[in-house]
Amino acid sequence: MKFDRNQLRLYAVTDRVPGIGVSLYDQVEAALRGGVTCVQLREKHMTDSEFMEEAVRLRELCHSFGVPLIINDNVNVALEAGADGVHVGRDDMPAAEIRRLAGSDFIIGATCKTVEQAKTAQAEGADYMGVGAVFPSPTKKNAIRVTKDELRRICGAVEIPAVAIGGVSLENMAQLRGLGMAGFAVVSAIFATDDAEKAAGRLRSEADEILGLAADDIPAEGKR
């Protein structure tokens, strides 16, 4: 699936939360119905074979909504499962190497916390950046914070778009208005709720308003 910056407007990062009472697949499907524009499968405690099986199922689900599936960290799983891309941290495989392996249409996201890292990611061929943590994160309690001024500088330093991540919720998204990001990555604000569709719908409406985007801005393959 060809990358478009509007796919970042509401970027859902999966997180299995005990006690929710529904499967991850069902949560992702509900989030897609609510309006998420990209899904990242993040699984830290699965074998590669289990990860692969989940990735294939979610790829088919996401594609039925015209939404790309991104795999966290694991380039091999992303390629073998036919996912649309991969998101890597600073200690993972460099974007330039991934680009050589995966080709020009594969979506590559890179975590960036400084202007220097953003420039490197762009030079290596990344398609977008994940910048954060912009707020205290319940899923990564030791995550290094990125201030609003730093987020603005990072977004302004490169041409590739950024998605703000880390503790983003319906209550605090508006604090990032006008800082230059293309969208918001959310984890607990969707996957720690008992109604992922409703949560995603509210987040999507807020994201569209903050970013000044309309429904007609979304790529044709992402409409239903």
Accessible surface in RSA format (square Angstrom, percent):
REM  Atomic radii and reference values for relative SASA: ProtOr
REM  Chains: A
REM  Algorithm: Lee & Richards
REM  Probe-radius: 1.40
REM  Slices: 20
REM RES _ NUM      All-atoms   Total-Side   Main-Chain    Non-polar    All polar
REM                ABS   REL    ABS   REL    ABS   REL    ABS   REL    ABS   REL
RES MET A   1    66.56  34.5  19.77  13.1  46.79 111.4  33.79  28.7  32.77  43.4
RES LYS A   2   167.91  81.9 157.85  96.8  10.07  24.0 102.43  92.2  65.48  69.8
RES PHE A   3    46.58  23.3  28.59  17.7  17.99  46.8  28.59  17.3  17.99  51.5
RES ASP A   4    49.66  34.8  45.04  44.8   4.62  10.9   9.98  23.5  39.68  39.6
RES ARG A   5   113.77  47.8 109.95  56.0   3.83   9.1  49.80  68.1  63.97  38.8
RES ASN A   6    24.93  17.2  24.37  23.6   0.55   1.3   0.55   1.3  24.37  23.6
RES GLN A   7     8.26   4.6   8.05   5.9   0.22   0.5   6.82  14.5   1.44   1.1
RES LEU A   8     1.32   0.7   1.32   0.9   0.00   0.0   1.32   0.9   0.00   0.0
RES ARG A   9     0.00   0.0   0.00   0.0   0.00   0.0   0.00   0.0   0.00   0.0
RES LEU A  10     0.00   0.0   0.00   0.0   0.00   0.0   0.00   0.0   0.00   0.0
RES TYR A  11     2.73   1.3   2.73   1.6   0.00   0.0   2.73   2.1   0.00   0.0
RES ALA A  12     0.05   0.0   0.05   0.1   0.00   0.0   0.05   0.1   0.00   0.0
RES VAL A  13     0.73   0.5   0.73   0.7   0.00   0.0   0.73   0.6   0.00   0.0
RES THR A  14     0.20   0.1   0.00   0.0   0.20   0.5   0.00   0.0   0.20   0.3
RES ASP A  15    39.01  27.3  37.36  37.2   1.65   3.9   1.68   3.9  37.33  37.2
RES ARG A  16   111.05  46.6  90.12  45.9  20.93  49.8  56.71  77.5  54.34  32.9
RES VAL A  17    44.43  29.2  32.01  29.0  12.43  29.9  33.29  28.9  11.15  30.2
RES PRO A  18   128.34  93.5 100.74  91.8  27.60 100.3 112.28  92.7  16.06  99.8
RES GLY A  19    83.79 103.3   0.00   N/A  83.79 103.3  40.92 112.3  42.88  96.0
RES ILE A  20    40.28  22.9  19.81  14.8  20.47  49.3  21.72  15.6  18.56  50.4
RES GLY A  21    76.70  94.6   0.00   N/A  76.70  94.6  41.05 112.7  35.65  79.8
RES VAL A  22    83.64  55.0  58.14  52.6  25.50  61.4  66.63  57.9  17.01  46.1
RES SER A  23    58.87  49.7  43.28  57.8  15.60  35.9  50.34 107.2   8.54  12.0
RES LEU A  24     8.22   4.6   1.66   1.2   6.56  16.5   2.40   1.7   5.82  15.7
RES TYR A  25    55.76  26.0  54.68  31.1   1.08   2.8  24.27  18.2  31.49  38.8
RES ASP A  26    70.97  49.7  66.17  65.9   4.80  11.4  15.36  36.2  55.61  55.5
RES GLN A  27     8.56   4.8   7.10   5.2   1.46   3.5   3.44   7.3   5.12   3.9
RES VAL A  28     0.18   0.1   0.18   0.2   0.00   0.0   0.18   0.2   0.00   0.0
RES GLU A  29    54.97  31.6  54.97  41.6   0.00   0.0   0.42   0.8  54.55  44.5
RES ALA A  30    13.41  12.3  13.41  20.7   0.00   0.0  13.41  18.9   0.00   0.0
RES ALA A  31     0.40   0.4   0.40   0.6   0.00   0.0   0.40   0.6   0.00   0.0
RES LEU A  32     8.56   4.8   0.14   0.1   8.42  21.2   0.14   0.1   8.42  22.7
RES ARG A  33   126.57  53.1  95.36  48.6  31.21  74.3  48.42  66.2  78.16  47.4
RES GLY A  34    13.81  17.0   0.00   N/A  13.81  17.0   4.59  12.6   9.22  20.6
RES GLY A  35    14.74  18.2   0.00   N/A  14.74  18.2  14.74  40.5   0.00   0.0
RES VAL A  36     4.34   2.9   0.00   0.0   4.34  10.4   0.00   0.0   4.34  11.8
RES THR A  37     3.34   2.4   1.25   1.3   2.09   5.0   1.84   2.5   1.51   2.3
RES CYS A  38     3.30   2.5   3.30   3.7   0.00   0.0   0.00   0.0   3.30   3.6
RES VAL A  39     0.17   0.1   0.17   0.2   0.00   0.0   0.17   0.2   0.00   0.0
RES GLN A  40     7.45   4.2   7.45   5.4   0.00   0.0   0.00   0.0   7.45   5.7
RES LEU A  41     0.00   0.0   0.00   0.0   0.00   0.0   0.00   0.0   0.00   0.0
RES ARG A  42    29.99  12.6  22.63  11.5   7.36  17.5   3.04   4.1  26.95  16.3
RES GLU A  43    21.49  12.3   8.91   6.7  12.58  30.0   0.81   1.6  20.68  16.9
RES LYS A  44   118.15  57.6  83.77  51.4  34.38  81.9  69.34  62.4  48.81  52.0
RES HIS A  45   178.40  97.5 142.08  98.8  36.32  92.9 107.85 111.2  70.55  82.1
RES MET A  46    56.94  29.5  33.96  22.5  22.98  54.7  36.06  30.7  20.88  27.7
RES THR A  47    80.51  57.3  71.15  72.1   9.35  22.3  78.29 105.2   2.21   3.3
RES ASP A  48    87.33  61.2  81.42  81.0   5.91  14.0  28.44  66.9  58.89  58.7
RES SER A  49    83.74  70.8  68.15  91.0  15.58  35.9  55.79 118.8  27.94  39.1
RES GLU A  50    83.33  47.8  80.18  60.7   3.14   7.5  27.04  52.3  56.29  46.0
RES PHE A  51     7.62   3.8   7.62   4.7   0.00   0.0   7.62   4.6   0.00   0.0
RES MET A  52    42.96  22.2  42.96  28.4   0.00   0.0  40.45  34.4   2.51   3.3
RES GLU A  53   115.99  66.6 109.62  82.9   6.37  15.2  38.62  74.7  77.37  63.2
RES GLU A  54    18.01  10.3  16.31  12.3   1.69   4.0   3.67   7.1  14.34  11.7
RES ALA A  55     0.00   0.0   0.00   0.0   0.00   0.0   0.00   0.0   0.00   0.0
RES VAL A  56    48.52  31.9  48.52  43.9   0.00   0.0  48.52  42.2   0.00   0.0
RES ARG A  57   106.39  44.7 103.38  52.7   3.00   7.2  35.61  48.7  70.78  42.9
RES LEU A  58     0.00   0.0   0.00   0.0   0.00   0.0   0.00   0.0   0.00   0.0
RES ARG A  59    55.39  23.3  55.39  28.2   0.00   0.0   5.52   7.5  49.87  30.2
RES GLU A  60   101.74  58.4  91.32  69.1  10.42  24.8  34.43  66.6  67.31  55.0
RES LEU A  61    11.38   6.3   7.18   5.1   4.20  10.6  10.91   7.7   0.47   1.3
RES CYS A  62     0.00   0.0   0.00   0.0   0.00   0.0   0.00   0.0   0.00   0.0
RES HIS A  63    71.71  39.2  54.48  37.9  17.22  44.1  35.03  36.1  36.67  42.7
RES SER A  64    66.83  56.5  40.66  54.3  26.17  60.3  47.74 101.7  19.09  26.7
RES PHE A  65    20.17  10.1  18.17  11.3   2.00   5.2  18.96  11.5   1.21   3.5
RES GLY A  66    12.15  15.0   0.00   N/A  12.15  15.0   7.44  20.4   4.71  10.5
RES VAL A  67     7.98   5.3   7.85   7.1   0.14   0.3   7.98   6.9   0.00   0.0
RES PRO A  68     1.33   1.0   1.33   1.2   0.00   0.0   1.33   1.1   0.00   0.0
RES LEU A  69     0.00   0.0   0.00   0.0   0.00   0.0   0.00   0.0   0.00   0.0
RES ILE A  70     0.81   0.5   0.81   0.6   0.00   0.0   0.81   0.6   0.00   0.0
RES ILE A  71     0.00   0.0   0.00   0.0   0.00   0.0   0.00   0.0   0.00   0.0
RES ASN A  72    16.72  11.5  13.92  13.4   2.81   6.8   0.20   0.5  16.52  16.0
RES ASP A  73    48.00  33.6  37.91  37.7  10.09  23.9  17.82  42.0  30.17  30.1
RES ASN A  74    35.31  24.3  28.49  27.5   6.82  16.4  12.00  28.9  23.31  22.5
RES VAL A  75     8.15   5.4   4.95   4.5   3.20   7.7   4.95   4.3   3.20   8.7
RES ASN A  76    97.05  66.9  94.90  91.7   2.15   5.2  11.87  28.6  85.18  82.3
RES VAL A  77     1.95   1.3   1.87   1.7   0.08   0.2   1.92   1.7   0.03   0.1
RES ALA A  78     0.08   0.1   0.00   0.0   0.08   0.2   0.00   0.0   0.08   0.2
RES LEU A  79    68.32  38.0  47.52  34.0  20.80  52.3  49.54  34.8  18.78  50.5
RES GLU A  80   129.56  74.4  92.71  70.1  36.85  87.7  40.73  78.8  88.83  72.5
RES ALA A  81     0.36   0.3   0.00   0.0   0.36   0.8   0.36   0.5   0.00   0.0
RES GLY A  82    37.98  46.8   0.00   N/A  37.98  46.8  27.88  76.5  10.10  22.6
RES ALA A  83     9.58   8.8   0.00   0.0   9.58  21.8   0.00   0.0   9.58  25.4
RES ASP A  84     9.82   6.9   3.44   3.4   6.38  15.1   4.61  10.9   5.21   5.2
RES GLY A  85     0.00   0.0   0.00   N/A   0.00   0.0   0.00   0.0   0.00   0.0
RES VAL A  86     0.00   0.0   0.00   0.0   0.00   0.0   0.00   0.0   0.00   0.0
RES HIS A  87    17.30   9.5  17.30  12.0   0.00   0.0  11.20  11.5   6.10   7.1
RES VAL A  88     4.50   3.0   4.20   3.8   0.30   0.7   4.20   3.6   0.30   0.8
RES GLY A  89    24.08  29.7   0.00   N/A  24.08  29.7  17.58  48.2   6.50  14.6
RES ARG A  90   103.67  43.5  73.40  37.4  30.26  72.1  34.56  47.2  69.11  41.9
RES ASP A  91   147.82 103.5 111.87 111.3  35.95  85.0  39.81  93.7 108.01 107.7
RES ASP A  92    50.61  35.4  32.84  32.7  17.77  42.0   9.67  22.8  40.93  40.8
RES MET A  93    61.08  31.6  47.57  31.5  13.51  32.2  53.78  45.7   7.30   9.7
RES PRO A  94    66.53  48.5  58.43  53.3   8.10  29.5  66.53  54.9   0.00   0.0
RES ALA A  95     3.43   3.2   1.36   2.1   2.07   4.7   1.36   1.9   2.07   5.5
RES ALA A  96    30.44  28.0  27.93  43.1   2.51   5.7  29.15  41.1   1.29   3.4
RES GLU A  97    67.47  38.7  67.33  50.9   0.14   0.3  12.07  23.3  55.40  45.2
RES ILE A  98     0.00   0.0   0.00   0.0   0.00   0.0   0.00   0.0   0.00   0.0
RES ARG A  99    50.22  21.1  46.59  23.7   3.64   8.7  37.36  51.1  12.86   7.8
RES ARG A 100   179.87  75.5 144.03  73.4  35.84  85.3  77.27 105.6 102.61  62.2
RES LEU A 101   107.19  59.7  75.60  54.1  31.59  79.4  78.31  55.0  28.88  77.7
RES ALA A 102    27.26  25.1   0.00   0.0  27.26  62.0   3.44   4.9  23.82  63.1
RES GLY A 103    32.17  39.7   0.00   N/A  32.17  39.7  31.48  86.4   0.69   1.5
RES SER A 104    99.20  83.8  72.83  97.2  26.38  60.8  47.44 101.0  51.76  72.5
RES ASP A 105   112.48  78.8 100.45 100.0  12.03  28.4  33.56  79.0  78.92  78.7
RES PHE A 106    18.40   9.2  12.42   7.7   5.98  15.6  15.83   9.6   2.57   7.4
RES ILE A 107     2.61   1.5   2.41   1.8   0.21   0.5   2.61   1.9   0.00   0.0
RES ILE A 108     0.00   0.0   0.00   0.0   0.00   0.0   0.00   0.0   0.00   0.0
RES GLY A 109     0.00   0.0   0.00   N/A   0.00   0.0   0.00   0.0   0.00   0.0
RES ALA A 110     4.34   4.0   4.34   6.7   0.00   0.0   4.34   6.1   0.00   0.0
RES THR A 111    33.37  23.7  33.22  33.7   0.15   0.4  21.04  28.3  12.33  18.6
RES CYS A 112     0.00   0.0   0.00   0.0   0.00   0.0   0.00   0.0   0.00   0.0
RES LYS A 113    50.46  24.6  44.11  27.1   6.35  15.1  36.59  32.9  13.87  14.8
RES THR A 114    62.61  44.5  58.24  59.0   4.38  10.4  60.67  81.5   1.94   2.9
RES VAL A 115    45.32  29.8  41.71  37.8   3.61   8.7  41.71  36.2   3.61   9.8
RES GLU A 116   133.89  76.9 128.12  96.9   5.77  13.7  44.44  86.0  89.45  73.0
RES GLN A 117    46.30  25.9  45.47  33.2   0.83   2.0  11.40  24.3  34.90  26.5
RES ALA A 118     0.00   0.0   0.00   0.0   0.00   0.0   0.00   0.0   0.00   0.0
RES LYS A 119   113.73  55.5 108.69  66.7   5.05  12.0  55.88  50.3  57.86  61.6
RES THR A 120    49.56  35.3  44.46  45.1   5.11  12.2  27.70  37.2  21.87  33.1
RES ALA A 121     0.72   0.7   0.02   0.0   0.70   1.6   0.72   1.0   0.00   0.0
RES GLN A 122    64.32  36.0  53.37  39.0  10.95  26.1  17.19  36.6  47.12  35.7
RES ALA A 123    91.48  84.1  48.79  75.3  42.69  97.1  60.68  85.5  30.80  81.6
RES GLU A 124    54.37  31.2  45.82  34.7   8.55  20.4  17.32  33.5  37.05  30.2
RES GLY A 125    27.34  33.7   0.00   N/A  27.34  33.7  23.93  65.7   3.41   7.6
RES ALA A 126     5.49   5.0   0.00   0.0   5.49  12.5   0.00   0.0   5.49  14.5
RES ASP A 127    33.54  23.5  27.73  27.6   5.81  13.7   3.91   9.2  29.62  29.5
RES TYR A 128     1.45   0.7   1.45   0.8   0.00   0.0   1.45   1.1   0.00   0.0
RES MET A 129     0.11   0.1   0.11   0.1   0.00   0.0   0.11   0.1   0.00   0.0
RES GLY A 130     3.17   3.9   0.00   N/A   3.17   3.9   3.00   8.2   0.16   0.4
RES VAL A 131     0.00   0.0   0.00   0.0   0.00   0.0   0.00   0.0   0.00   0.0
RES GLY A 132     3.17   3.9   0.00   N/A   3.17   3.9   1.59   4.4   1.57   3.5
RES ALA A 133     4.93   4.5   2.96   4.6   1.97   4.5   3.96   5.6   0.97   2.6
RES VAL A 134     6.88   4.5   1.60   1.4   5.28  12.7   1.60   1.4   5.28  14.3
RES PHE A 135    17.70   8.9  17.70  11.0   0.00   0.0  17.70  10.7   0.00   0.0
RES PRO A 136    98.05  71.5  84.17  76.7  13.88  50.4  89.45  73.9   8.60  53.4
RES SER A 137    14.97  12.6   5.37   7.2   9.60  22.1   2.33   5.0  12.64  17.7
RES PRO A 138    75.20  54.8  56.55  51.5  18.65  67.8  60.94  50.3  14.26  88.6
RES THR A 139    47.99  34.1  14.53  14.7  33.47  79.8  16.28  21.9  31.72  47.9
RES LYS A 140   109.87  53.6 102.34  62.8   7.54  17.9  61.14  55.0  48.73  51.9
RES LYS A 141   171.89  83.9 135.54  83.2  36.36  86.6 104.97  94.5  66.93  71.3
RES ASN A 142   149.04 102.8 120.22 116.2  28.82  69.4  39.93  96.1 109.11 105.5
RES ALA A 143    32.25  29.6   8.39  13.0  23.85  54.3  18.71  26.3  13.54  35.9
RES ILE A 144   118.37  67.4 111.68  83.2   6.69  16.1 117.37  84.5   1.00   2.7
RES ARG A 145   117.93  49.5 101.06  51.5  16.87  40.2  44.88  61.3  73.05  44.3
RES VAL A 146     2.24   1.5   0.99   0.9   1.25   3.0   1.05   0.9   1.18   3.2
RES THR A 147    74.78  53.2  68.61  69.6   6.17  14.7  71.87  96.5   2.91   4.4
RES LYS A 148    93.15  45.4  88.25  54.1   4.90  11.7  55.82  50.2  37.33  39.8
RES ASP A 149    80.48  56.4  78.27  77.9   2.21   5.2  13.44  31.6  67.04  66.9
RES GLU A 150    59.16  34.0  58.46  44.2   0.70   1.7  11.21  21.7  47.94  39.1
RES LEU A 151     0.00   0.0   0.00   0.0   0.00   0.0   0.00   0.0   0.00   0.0
RES ARG A 152   115.95  48.7 113.14  57.7   2.81   6.7  52.42  71.6  63.52  38.5
RES ARG A 153   133.56  56.1 123.70  63.1   9.86  23.5  64.38  88.0  69.17  41.9
RES ILE A 154     1.32   0.8   1.32   1.0   0.00   0.0   1.32   1.0   0.00   0.0
RES CYS A 155    18.84  14.3   3.45   3.9  15.39  36.2   4.97  12.6  13.87  15.0
RES GLY A 156    69.20  85.3   0.00   N/A  69.20  85.3  36.21  99.4  32.99  73.9
RES ALA A 157    36.50  33.6   6.83  10.5  29.68  67.5  17.51  24.7  19.00  50.3
RES VAL A 158    16.50  10.9   0.12   0.1  16.37  39.5   4.75   4.1  11.75  31.9
RES GLU A 159   159.98  91.8 135.15 102.2  24.83  59.1  54.88 106.1 105.10  85.8
RES ILE A 160    25.27  14.4  20.71  15.4   4.56  11.0  22.09  15.9   3.18   8.6
RES PRO A 161    15.54  11.3  10.24   9.3   5.29  19.2  15.54  12.8   0.00   0.0
RES ALA A 162     1.53   1.4   0.16   0.2   1.37   3.1   0.16   0.2   1.37   3.6
RES VAL A 163     3.06   2.0   3.06   2.8   0.00   0.0   3.06   2.7   0.00   0.0
RES ALA A 164     0.00   0.0   0.00   0.0   0.00   0.0   0.00   0.0   0.00   0.0
RES ILE A 165    45.42  25.8  45.42  33.8   0.00   0.0  45.42  32.7   0.00   0.0
RES GLY A 166     8.90  11.0   0.00   N/A   8.90  11.0   7.65  21.0   1.25   2.8
RES GLY A 167    20.44  25.2   0.00   N/A  20.44  25.2   7.65  21.0  12.79  28.6
RES VAL A 168     7.34   4.8   0.00   0.0   7.34  17.7   0.00   0.0   7.34  19.9
RES SER A 169    26.29  22.2  26.29  35.1   0.00   0.0  21.28  45.3   5.01   7.0
RES LEU A 170    63.38  35.3  54.53  39.0   8.85  22.2  54.53  38.3   8.85  23.8
RES GLU A 171   147.35  84.6 113.24  85.7  34.12  81.2  73.31 141.8  74.04  60.5
RES ASN A 172    21.75  15.0  21.64  20.9   0.11   0.3   7.94  19.1  13.81  13.4
RES MET A 173     0.00   0.0   0.00   0.0   0.00   0.0   0.00   0.0   0.00   0.0
RES ALA A 174    43.86  40.3  34.82  53.7   9.04  20.6  35.07  49.4   8.79  23.3
RES GLN A 175    94.34  52.8  74.73  54.6  19.61  46.7  34.17  72.7  60.17  45.6
RES LEU A 176     0.60   0.3   0.60   0.4   0.00   0.0   0.60   0.4   0.00   0.0
RES ARG A 177   116.96  49.1 100.22  51.1  16.74  39.9  53.99  73.8  62.96  38.2
RES GLY A 178    67.76  83.6   0.00   N/A  67.76  83.6  38.75 106.3  29.01  65.0
RES LEU A 179     7.35   4.1   5.51   3.9   1.84   4.6   6.32   4.4   1.03   2.8
RES GLY A 180    50.41  62.2   0.00   N/A  50.41  62.2  33.33  91.5  17.09  38.3
RES MET A 181    11.32   5.9   2.26   1.5   9.06  21.6   2.26   1.9   9.06  12.0
RES ALA A 182     8.44   7.8   1.45   2.2   6.99  15.9   6.01   8.5   2.43   6.4
RES GLY A 183     0.00   0.0   0.00   N/A   0.00   0.0   0.00   0.0   0.00   0.0
RES PHE A 184     0.00   0.0   0.00   0.0   0.00   0.0   0.00   0.0   0.00   0.0
RES ALA A 185     1.59   1.5   0.53   0.8   1.06   2.4   0.53   0.7   1.06   2.8
RES VAL A 186     0.88   0.6   0.00   0.0   0.88   2.1   0.88   0.8   0.00   0.0
RES VAL A 187    16.02  10.5  12.86  11.6   3.17   7.6  12.86  11.2   3.17   8.6
RES SER A 188    29.00  24.5  24.36  32.5   4.64  10.7  18.68  39.8  10.32  14.5
RES ALA A 189    22.98  21.1   5.56   8.6  17.42  39.6  16.64  23.4   6.34  16.8
RES ILE A 190     0.00   0.0   0.00   0.0   0.00   0.0   0.00   0.0   0.00   0.0
RES PHE A 191     0.67   0.3   0.67   0.4   0.00   0.0   0.67   0.4   0.00   0.0
RES ALA A 192    49.18  45.2  25.64  39.6  23.54  53.6  25.64  36.1  23.54  62.4
RES THR A 193    40.51  28.8  33.31  33.8   7.20  17.2  39.65  53.3   0.86   1.3
RES ASP A 194   137.81  96.5 102.68 102.2  35.13  83.1  36.79  86.6 101.02 100.7
RES ASP A 195    66.04  46.3  60.33  60.1   5.71  13.5  23.17  54.5  42.87  42.8
RES ALA A 196     7.09   6.5   2.08   3.2   5.01  11.4   2.08   2.9   5.01  13.3
RES GLU A 197    66.90  38.4  65.49  49.5   1.41   3.3  16.07  31.1  50.82  41.5
RES LYS A 198   110.04  53.7 100.13  61.4   9.91  23.6  57.60  51.8  52.44  55.9
RES ALA A 199    15.66  14.4   8.67  13.4   7.00  15.9  14.49  20.4   1.18   3.1
RES ALA A 200     0.00   0.0   0.00   0.0   0.00   0.0   0.00   0.0   0.00   0.0
RES GLY A 201    23.52  29.0   0.00   N/A  23.52  29.0  20.41  56.0   3.11   7.0
RES ARG A 202   128.04  53.8 120.43  61.4   7.61  18.1  36.42  49.8  91.62  55.5
RES LEU A 203     2.94   1.6   2.94   2.1   0.00   0.0   2.94   2.1   0.00   0.0
RES ARG A 204    37.65  15.8  37.65  19.2   0.00   0.0  13.59  18.6  24.06  14.6
RES SER A 205    74.75  63.2  63.99  85.4  10.76  24.8  37.38  79.6  37.37  52.4
RES GLU A 206    47.22  27.1  44.92  34.0   2.30   5.5   4.22   8.2  43.00  35.1
RES ALA A 207     0.00   0.0   0.00   0.0   0.00   0.0   0.00   0.0   0.00   0.0
RES ASP A 208    25.15  17.6  24.61  24.5   0.53   1.3  10.35  24.3  14.80  14.8
RES GLU A 209   102.67  58.9  86.37  65.3  16.30  38.8  60.74 117.5  41.93  34.2
RES ILE A 210    14.09   8.0   0.41   0.3  13.68  33.0   0.41   0.3  13.68  37.1
RES LEU A 211    39.99  22.3  12.61   9.0  27.38  68.8  17.45  12.3  22.55  60.7
RES GLY A 212    66.91  82.5   0.00   N/A  66.91  82.5  36.63 100.5  30.27  67.8
RES LEU A 213    46.29  25.8  32.79  23.5  13.51  33.9  33.91  23.8  12.38  33.3
RES ALA A 214    59.43  54.6  52.35  80.8   7.09  16.1  58.94  83.0   0.49   1.3
RES ALA A 215    71.49  65.7  63.31  97.7   8.18  18.6  63.78  89.8   7.71  20.4
RES ASP A 216   122.19  85.6 102.48 102.0  19.71  46.6  28.08  66.1  94.11  93.9
RES ASP A 217    62.64  43.9  46.30  46.1  16.33  38.6   9.82  23.1  52.82  52.7
RES ILE A 218    22.27  12.7  17.38  12.9   4.90  11.8  17.38  12.5   4.90  13.3
RES PRO A 219    20.86  15.2   8.88   8.1  11.98  43.5  20.86  17.2   0.00   0.0
RES ALA A 220    83.84  77.1  65.58 101.2  18.26  41.5  66.22  93.3  17.62  46.7
RES GLU A 221    83.91  48.2  64.50  48.8  19.41  46.2  48.48  93.8  35.43  28.9
RES GLY A 222    15.26  18.8   0.00   N/A  15.26  18.8   4.47  12.3  10.79  24.2
RES LYS A 223   104.67  51.1  82.19  50.4  22.47  53.5  51.74  46.6  52.92  56.4
RES ARG A 224   196.05  82.3 113.23  57.7  82.82 197.2  77.21 105.5 118.83  72.0
END  Absolute sums over single chains surface
CHAIN  1 A    10096.7       7632.5       2464.2       5180.7       4916.0
END  Absolute sums over all chains
TOTAL         10096.7       7632.5       2464.2       5180.7       4916.0
